[in-house]
């Protein structure tokens, strides 16, 4: 198995984990705030999708997937952001009443990520794509970061939803 194959396998893990607990995503569970935390499972899932989307589009030279889901999710102007740096009030304003388009969005961002990974060779992973960091960020490091962020947030959502059972 080469590096791009490993990344493709890894990129499916957050999506598959999310789809495993989809039947538990009632409105109450989606919009709950266990222990009073500002980030609900809906916010965590939305944010995980937005982080993939917002970072992948410039990396792949493609459009974001988000515009196809903007109207369905009806999150207003905050939906166009990634959620990074939101105030507690802004995070709490991300409310979803139907899990289906939220799941569809996350699956679509994962599909876009997998499609992009399918265009890469192992040598492409070593390309420096961001010199604003020390050390400079390679394509491979950015992809690992994108996938890791998604895995962490989907895991947090699964845990939060599990507290509602």
Buried (B, 14 or more C-beta within 10 A) or exposed (E): EEBBEEBBEBBEBBBEBBEEBEEBBEEEBBBBBBEEBBBBBBBBBBBBBBBBBBBBBEBBEEEBBBEEBBEBBEBEEBBEBBBEEBEEEBBBBBBBEEBEBBBBBBBBBBEBBBEBBEEBEEEBBEEEBEEEEEEEBBBBBBBBEBBEBBBEBBBBBBEBBEEBE
